[in-house]
Amino acid sequence: MGDGSHRIRRIVVLSSAQTEPGGTKILFVTATRIGDAVLSTGVLDHLIRSYPGVRVTIACGPAAARLFNCVPGLERLIILEKQPLSLHWLGLWAKCVGRYWDVIVDFRDAPLTYLLGRRRRLSVTRHNRPERQVERYASALSLDQPPAPTLWIDDRIAEQAANLIPGDSKVLAIGPTANWRAKTWRAPYFAELAARLTGPGGILPGAKVALFGHESERPMAQELIDGIPQNQLIDLIGKIDLLTVYGCLERCDFYIGNDSGLMHMAAASGTPTLGLFGPTRESRYGPWGDHAAVVRTMVPFEEIFPADFDHVNSGSLMDSLTVDMAEQGARELWSRAEGIAA
């Protein structure tokens, strides 16, 4: 399984010059955060497959923008930089008003997109039902079965990923960071879990350990970087862009990480993905797919996340999730993933 070839899908990327002139014109307005943007891609994939010769314009926040560089039929990528008085929405309207759109999908429900000429406008209904985020996005299309999130890469990125994650050994991928510390499992726990899973009797004996994260998160991950034997370590934190990360995740054999955008990218890649949860709801943001699972803290969400929770200054609230619990979750998911593959 080391090269991930049983999972990798390649879709030919169409430039605007290659797209049929009369193709369906879609405006897809999606999230600022990486995780939500990834979870919305199942709907985008469904639309692309439904309309041959599609011409896609995507609007999203700067953090998520690079996820969409290789979307088939991509004609334009509009980066929404937040501005005072919500003027970024006026900027989006100004960039899009001169065209009649076949489909507008607006997952931000921006009022100004109602003023754009279109045949159909789709969005999600806001409610308080305990629904998975993927299911919320799929409700815009009234689909019985939510389409699985996916991302697209080209041959150049695939080649870079193959150089970084060669197929000569199995690879355990770890995402040890998150956008706030309260939902990060501590580095010594990750190091101990990696040692168990890649040691004799583990699910991936002798495997390499690949670490992923943003360059700004490197200080947060340094203790784990130092805790993995150098002959086993593939340190990619802050060294590659988002789509190369995705290409690398496709080639890994198993992923473990905190609730983060990386976790959703791993699940979208088809790699067996174990998400670690504490002060966030897995019922809403758990990784999607039959090859994904979660392990959460013994302390329930309602106790970890009080009304006065301070996510900016709080340290880790994940300590009631033990290494034994995470190892058991990993072993159970590995057995299930092997059964699916067979």
C-alpha positions in Angstrom: 0.0 0.0 0.0 3.0 2.3 0.2 2.5 4.1 -3.1 -1.3 4.7 -2.5 -1.9 3.7 -6.2 -5.1 1.8 -5.3 -6.7 5.1 -4.3 -5.2 7.8 -6.5 -7.6 9.4 -9.1 -6.3 11.6 -11.8 -8.6 14.0 -13.6 -7.3 15.9 -16.7 -7.2 19.6 -15.8 -8.8 21.9 -18.4 -7.6 25.4 -18.8 -10.0 28.1 -19.9 -8.6 27.8 -23.4 -9.5 24.1 -23.5 -13.0 24.6 -22.2 -15.9 24.6 -24.6 -16.9 28.2 -25.3 -20.6 27.5 -24.7 -19.9 25.4 -21.5 -22.1 25.6 -18.4 -20.9 28.6 -16.3 -20.8 27.9 -12.6 -20.0 30.3 -9.8 -19.0 28.4 -6.6 -18.7 30.5 -3.5 -17.2 28.5 -0.6 -15.5 28.7 2.7 -12.6 30.7 4.2 -11.3 27.8 6.3 -9.5 24.9 4.7 -11.6 22.2 6.4 -14.9 23.6 5.4 -13.6 24.3 1.9 -12.5 20.6 1.5 -15.9 19.4 2.8 -17.7 21.5 0.1 -15.7 19.9 -2.7 -18.0 16.9 -3.1 -20.7 19.2 -4.4 -18.3 20.9 -6.8 -17.1 17.5 -8.0 -20.8 16.5 -8.6 -21.4 19.6 -10.7 -18.3 19.2 -12.8 -19.2 15.6 -13.6 -22.8 16.6 -14.4 -22.0 19.4 -16.9 -19.5 18.5 -19.7 -17.5 21.5 -20.8 -18.1 23.3 -17.5 -16.5 26.7 -16.9 -16.0 27.2 -13.2 -15.4 30.4 -11.2 -14.5 29.8 -7.5 -14.6 32.4 -4.8 -13.1 31.5 -1.4 -10.9 32.8 1.4 -7.1 33.1 1.0 -6.3 30.2 3.2 -8.3 27.8 1.1 -7.6 29.2 -2.4 -4.7 27.0 -3.4 -6.9 23.9 -2.9 -8.6 24.8 -6.1 -5.7 25.5 -8.5 -6.3 22.2 -10.4 -10.1 22.1 -10.6 -11.2 20.8 -14.0 -12.6 23.6 -16.1 -11.3 26.3 -13.8 -11.7 29.6 -15.5 -11.2 32.0 -12.6 -10.2 31.9 -8.9 -11.4 34.9 -6.8 -9.8 35.3 -3.4 -12.1 37.0 -0.9 -9.9 39.1 1.4 -12.1 40.2 4.4 -12.7 44.0 4.3 -14.5 46.4 6.6 -18.2 46.7 6.2 -18.2 43.4 4.2 -17.0 45.3 1.1 -15.3 42.0 -0.1 -18.8 40.9 -1.1 -19.3 44.1 -3.2 -16.0 43.3 -4.8 -17.2 39.8 -5.7 -20.4 41.2 -7.2 -18.4 43.6 -9.3 -16.2 40.8 -10.7 -19.2 38.6 -11.5 -22.0 40.9 -12.5 -21.2 41.0 -16.2 -22.0 37.4 -16.8 -25.2 35.3 -16.8 -24.5 32.2 -14.7 -26.1 28.8 -15.3 -25.6 27.8 -11.6 -24.5 29.8 -8.6 -23.7 27.8 -5.5 -23.2 30.1 -2.5 -22.2 28.4 0.7 -21.6 31.7 2.3 -25.2 32.9 1.5 -23.9 36.4 0.6 -26.9 38.7 -0.1 -25.2 40.3 -3.2 -25.1 37.0 -5.1 -28.9 37.2 -5.2 -28.4 40.2 -7.5 -26.4 38.3 -10.1 -28.1 37.1 -13.3 -28.5 33.3 -13.1 -30.6 30.3 -14.0 -30.3 28.6 -10.6 -28.9 29.7 -7.2 -28.2 27.1 -4.6 -27.3 27.4 -0.9 -27.8 25.6 2.3 -30.6 26.3 4.8 -29.4 27.4 8.2 -30.8 25.3 11.1 -29.8 23.8 14.3 -30.1 20.1 13.4 -27.1 17.9 14.4 -26.1 17.3 10.8 -22.7 16.5 9.3 -21.2 19.4 7.4 -20.9 17.3 4.2 -24.6 16.5 4.4 -25.4 20.2 4.9 -23.5 21.1 1.7 -25.1 18.2 -0.2 -28.6 19.5 0.8 -28.1 22.4 -1.6 -28.5 19.9 -4.5 -31.2 17.8 -2.8 -29.0 14.7 -3.2 -30.0 11.4 -1.5 -26.3 10.4 -1.1 -23.8 13.2 -0.2 -20.9 13.2 -2.7 -17.6 12.5 -1.0 -15.1 15.4 -0.8 -12.3 15.3 -3.3 -9.4 17.5 -4.5 -7.6 17.6 -7.8 -3.9 17.6 -8.6 -1.9 17.6 -11.8 0.9 15.4 -13.0 3.6 17.8 -11.8 2.3 17.8 -8.3 1.9 14.0 -8.4 5.5 13.7 -9.4 6.6 16.0 -6.5 4.6 13.9 -4.1 6.2 10.7 -5.4 9.6 12.1 -4.7 8.7 13.1 -1.1 6.7 9.9 -0.3 8.4 7.1 -2.3 6.7 3.8 -2.6 9.5 1.8 -1.1 8.1 1.7 2.5 4.8 2.1 4.3 4.1 5.6 5.7 2.2 6.7 8.8 1.1 10.3 8.3 0.5 12.6 11.4 -1.2 16.0 11.6 -0.1 17.2 15.1 -1.3 20.7 14.9 -4.6 22.6 14.7 -5.8 26.2 14.5 -6.2 26.4 18.2 -4.3 24.6 20.9 -7.3 23.4 22.9 -7.9 20.7 20.3 -4.3 19.5 19.9 -3.2 16.2 21.4 0.2 16.6 23.1 3.4 15.8 21.3 4.5 13.0 23.6 1.3 11.2 23.0 1.7 11.3 19.3 5.3 10.1 19.6 4.3 7.2 21.7 1.4 6.3 19.4 3.7 6.4 16.4 6.2 4.2 18.1 3.5 1.6 18.8 2.0 1.6 15.4 5.3 1.4 13.5 7.0 -1.0 15.9 6.9 -4.8 16.0 3.2 -5.8 16.3 2.0 -2.5 15.1 -0.3 -2.0 12.1 2.6 -0.6 10.1 5.8 -2.2 11.4 8.9 -0.4 10.1 7.0 2.4 8.5 8.2 5.9 8.0 6.4 8.7 9.9 5.5 11.8 7.8 4.6 15.0 9.7 2.4 17.7 8.1 1.5 21.2 9.1 1.7 24.9 8.1 5.0 26.7 8.5 3.5 28.9 11.3 2.7 25.7 13.3 6.3 24.4 13.3 7.0 25.6 16.9 3.9 23.8 18.0 5.2 20.6 16.4 8.9 20.9 17.2 8.7 18.5 20.2 7.2 15.8 18.1 9.7 16.4 15.3 12.5 15.9 17.8 10.8 12.8 19.2 10.7 10.8 16.0 13.9 8.9 15.1 15.7 10.7 12.3 15.9 7.6 10.1 12.2 7.2 10.3 11.1 10.9 10.0 9.7 12.6 6.9 9.4 16.2 8.1 7.2 18.1 5.7 5.9 20.8 8.1 5.9 24.1 6.4 7.9 22.8 3.4 5.2 22.2 0.7 2.0 23.8 -0.5 -1.5 22.5 0.1 -2.0 20.5 -3.1 1.4 18.8 -2.7 0.4 17.9 0.8 -2.7 16.3 -0.7 -0.6 14.4 -3.2 1.6 13.2 -0.4 -1.4 12.1 1.7 -2.7 10.1 -1.2 0.5 8.1 -1.0 0.4 7.5 2.8 -1.0 4.3 4.3 -2.7 5.7 7.4 -3.3 9.2 8.9 -3.8 10.3 12.5 -4.4 13.9 13.5 -6.3 16.5 15.4 -9.6 18.0 14.1 -8.2 20.3 11.4 -8.2 21.0 7.6 -5.4 18.5 7.2 -7.6 15.7 8.7 -10.3 16.5 6.1 -7.7 16.6 3.3 -6.5 13.1 4.4 -10.0 11.7 4.4 -10.7 13.2 1.0 -7.5 11.5 -0.4 -8.9 8.1 0.5 -6.2 7.3 3.1 -7.6 5.7 6.2 -8.0 8.6 8.5 -8.4 8.7 12.3 -9.5 12.0 13.8 -8.8 12.9 17.4 -11.6 15.0 19.0 -12.2 16.8 22.3 -13.5 20.4 22.3 -15.2 20.1 18.9 -18.1 18.0 17.7 -17.3 14.9 15.7 -21.0 14.6 14.9 -20.6 17.8 12.7 -16.9 17.8 11.7 -15.7 14.2 11.8 -13.8 13.0 8.8 -16.0 11.7 6.0 -16.1 8.3 4.5 -16.1 4.6 5.2 -12.3 4.7 5.6 -12.5 7.3 8.4 -13.2 7.1 12.1 -12.8 9.2 15.3 -11.7 8.8 18.8 -12.7 11.4 21.3 -11.8 12.3 24.9 -13.4 10.6 27.8 -14.6 14.0 29.0 -17.6 14.8 26.8 -17.8 17.8 24.6 -20.4 19.5 26.8 -18.0 19.5 29.7 -14.9 20.5 27.7 -16.7 23.3 25.9 -18.5 25.5 28.4 -20.3 28.7 27.5 -17.3 30.8 28.5 -14.8 28.7 26.7 -11.7 30.7 25.6 -10.3 29.0 22.5 -7.6 31.6 22.0 -5.8 31.2 25.4 -6.7 27.7 26.4 -4.1 25.0 26.4 -4.7 21.4 25.3 -8.0 19.9 26.5 -7.3 16.5 25.0 -5.6 14.8 27.9 -8.4 12.5 28.7 -7.8 10.8 25.3 -5.1 8.2 26.1 -2.6 6.6 23.9 -4.3 3.3 24.5 -7.6 4.7 23.2 -6.0 6.1 20.1 -4.1 2.9 19.4 -7.3 0.9 19.7 -9.1 3.3 17.4 -6.3 3.0 14.8 -6.2 -0.8 15.0 -10.0 -1.0 14.5 -10.0 1.4 11.6 -7.0 -0.4 10.0 -8.8 -3.7 10.1 -12.0 -2.2 8.6 -10.0 -0.5 5.9 -8.2 -3.7 5.0 -11.6 -5.4 4.7 -12.9 -2.7 2.4 -9.8 -2.9 0.2 -10.2 -6.7 0.0 
